[in-house]
Amino acid sequence: MIARTVSLMMLALLALASCATGPTANVERTWVLWAVHQEVLTSPEILRPVETYRTKQECEAHKAAQIRVQLAEFDKLDRENQQRATEAAIVVKNLRDKRGWTQAELAERAAVTERVISQVESGASMSLGIVEEVKLAKALGVKELGGWHAPKNVVSQIQCWPDTIDPRGPKGK
């Protein structure tokens, strides 16, 4: 009985050893591109697998391409926001002049500082907060000023990892 148990244990150890050096040990590793994808900047950051690749080089190439696309989208949005700020500057200045108000008077009516009015009229309103924009539009009697737009579909924290590693860490119990 003891001999049989020892034989079964030996067979089990041999089976484990052959698994480690057998056909499964030669299976090629795949690489996973992980990234945080957010619909809008206020969405929670959740790290997710995006795509799998046969080689690390292929994964890194797609990572670099994804970063280039994201940077190009940010540049385009930045140019559009600067154009909106320039247009808003003209609208605010014209509406204020049409009413015969000084910057101080508009600031008082909108419950913002004169510095905010000065920034808006100089085209630097990209830093204007949504609350300030709404107050200013209301004081001028318009729906909106066409201000800053936040990025959407933001992809960040892009990394390639072997399929044997989960960068999110160990799963909790």
C-alpha positions as CSV (number, residue, x, y, z in Angstrom):
1,M,0.0,0.0,0.0
2,I,2.8,2.4,0.9
3,A,4.7,1.5,-2.2
4,R,1.7,2.2,-4.3
5,T,1.2,5.6,-2.7
6,V,4.9,6.4,-3.2
7,S,4.5,5.3,-6.9
8,L,1.5,7.5,-7.4
9,M,3.3,10.5,-5.8
10,M,6.3,9.8,-8.1
11,L,4.0,9.8,-11.1
12,A,2.4,13.0,-10.0
13,L,5.8,14.6,-9.6
14,L,6.9,13.4,-13.0
15,A,3.7,14.8,-14.6
16,L,4.3,18.1,-13.0
17,A,7.9,18.1,-14.2
18,S,6.9,17.3,-17.7
19,C,4.4,20.1,-17.7
20,A,7.1,22.6,-16.8
21,T,9.5,21.4,-19.5
22,G,7.0,20.0,-22.0
23,P,5.0,21.5,-24.8
24,T,3.3,24.2,-22.6
25,A,6.6,25.7,-21.6
26,N,7.3,26.5,-25.3
27,V,4.1,28.4,-25.8
28,E,4.8,32.0,-26.9
29,R,4.0,34.7,-24.5
30,T,1.6,37.4,-25.7
31,W,1.7,41.0,-24.7
32,V,-1.2,43.1,-23.5
33,L,-1.6,46.8,-24.1
34,W,-3.2,48.3,-20.9
35,A,-4.6,51.8,-20.7
36,V,-6.9,54.0,-18.7
37,H,-9.8,55.1,-20.9
38,Q,-12.1,57.8,-19.7
39,E,-15.2,59.1,-21.5
40,V,-14.6,62.5,-19.9
41,L,-11.9,63.8,-17.5
42,T,-14.3,63.5,-14.5
43,S,-14.9,59.8,-15.1
44,P,-13.2,57.4,-12.8
45,E,-9.9,56.1,-13.9
46,I,-10.1,52.4,-14.6
47,L,-7.1,50.4,-16.0
48,R,-8.3,48.0,-18.7
49,P,-6.7,45.7,-21.2
50,V,-7.0,47.2,-24.7
51,E,-5.5,44.7,-27.1
52,T,-3.1,41.7,-27.2
53,Y,-0.1,41.3,-29.5
54,R,2.3,38.5,-30.4
55,T,5.5,40.4,-29.5
56,K,6.5,43.2,-27.2
57,Q,7.8,45.2,-30.2
58,E,4.3,45.0,-31.8
59,C,2.7,46.1,-28.5
60,E,5.1,49.0,-28.1
61,A,4.5,50.2,-31.7
62,H,0.8,50.3,-31.1
63,K,1.4,52.1,-27.8
64,A,3.4,54.7,-29.5
65,A,0.7,55.1,-32.2
66,Q,-2.0,55.5,-29.6
67,I,0.0,58.2,-27.8
68,R,0.6,60.1,-31.1
69,V,-3.2,60.0,-31.8
70,Q,-4.0,61.2,-28.3
71,L,-1.5,64.1,-28.5
72,A,-2.9,65.1,-31.9
73,E,-6.4,65.1,-30.6
74,F,-5.3,67.3,-27.6
75,D,-3.5,69.7,-30.0
76,K,-6.6,70.0,-32.1
77,L,-8.8,70.6,-29.1
78,D,-6.4,73.2,-27.8
79,R,-6.5,75.1,-31.1
80,E,-10.3,74.9,-31.2
81,N,-10.5,76.1,-27.6
82,Q,-8.1,79.0,-28.4
83,Q,-10.4,79.9,-31.3
84,R,-13.5,79.8,-29.1
85,A,-11.7,82.0,-26.5
86,T,-10.8,84.6,-29.2
87,E,-14.4,84.6,-30.5
88,A,-15.8,84.9,-26.9
89,A,-13.5,87.8,-26.3
90,I,-15.0,89.7,-29.3
91,V,-18.5,88.9,-28.3
92,V,-18.0,90.0,-24.7
93,K,-16.3,93.2,-25.6
94,N,-18.9,94.1,-28.2
95,L,-21.8,93.3,-25.9
96,R,-20.2,95.3,-23.0
97,D,-19.5,98.2,-25.3
98,K,-23.1,98.1,-26.8
99,R,-24.4,98.5,-23.2
100,G,-22.0,101.2,-22.4
101,W,-20.5,99.3,-19.4
102,T,-17.0,99.4,-18.2
103,Q,-15.2,96.2,-17.3
104,A,-15.8,97.0,-13.6
105,E,-19.5,97.4,-14.2
106,L,-19.8,94.1,-16.1
107,A,-17.7,92.4,-13.4
108,E,-20.1,93.7,-10.7
109,R,-23.2,92.6,-12.7
110,A,-21.7,89.1,-13.3
111,A,-20.4,88.8,-9.7
112,V,-16.9,88.1,-11.0
113,T,-13.7,90.0,-10.6
114,E,-12.4,92.6,-13.1
115,R,-9.5,90.3,-13.7
116,V,-11.9,87.7,-15.1
117,I,-13.4,90.3,-17.5
118,S,-9.9,91.4,-18.6
119,Q,-8.8,87.8,-19.2
120,V,-12.0,87.0,-21.2
121,E,-11.6,90.1,-23.4
122,S,-8.0,89.4,-24.0
123,G,-8.8,85.9,-25.3
124,A,-7.4,84.2,-22.3
125,S,-10.7,82.8,-21.2
126,M,-9.6,79.2,-21.7
127,S,-9.0,79.2,-18.0
128,L,-12.5,80.6,-17.3
129,G,-14.5,78.2,-15.1
130,I,-17.9,77.1,-16.1
131,V,-19.6,79.0,-13.2
132,E,-17.9,82.2,-14.2
133,E,-18.8,81.6,-17.9
134,V,-22.5,81.1,-17.0
135,K,-22.5,84.2,-14.7
136,L,-20.9,86.3,-17.5
137,A,-23.3,85.0,-20.2
138,K,-26.3,85.7,-17.9
139,A,-25.2,89.3,-17.1
140,L,-24.8,89.9,-20.9
141,G,-28.1,88.4,-21.7
142,V,-26.8,85.5,-23.9
143,K,-27.2,81.8,-23.6
144,E,-23.5,81.0,-23.7
145,L,-20.1,82.4,-24.7
146,G,-18.9,79.3,-26.5
147,G,-16.1,78.7,-24.0
148,W,-13.7,76.0,-23.3
149,H,-14.5,72.3,-24.2
150,A,-12.9,69.5,-22.1
151,P,-11.3,66.5,-23.8
152,K,-13.4,63.4,-24.3
153,N,-12.4,59.8,-24.8
154,V,-9.1,60.3,-23.0
155,V,-6.6,57.4,-23.1
156,S,-3.7,57.6,-20.6
157,Q,-1.3,55.5,-18.7
158,I,-0.7,53.2,-21.7
159,Q,1.7,50.3,-21.0
160,C,2.6,46.9,-22.5
161,W,2.7,44.0,-20.1
162,P,3.2,40.3,-20.6
163,D,0.0,38.3,-20.4
164,T,1.3,36.7,-17.2
165,I,1.1,40.0,-15.3
166,D,-2.0,41.9,-14.3
167,P,-0.8,45.5,-13.6
168,R,-3.9,46.1,-11.5
169,G,-2.3,44.0,-8.8
170,P,-3.6,40.9,-7.0
171,K,-7.3,40.4,-6.9
172,G,-8.9,41.0,-3.5
173,K,-10.9,38.4,-1.7
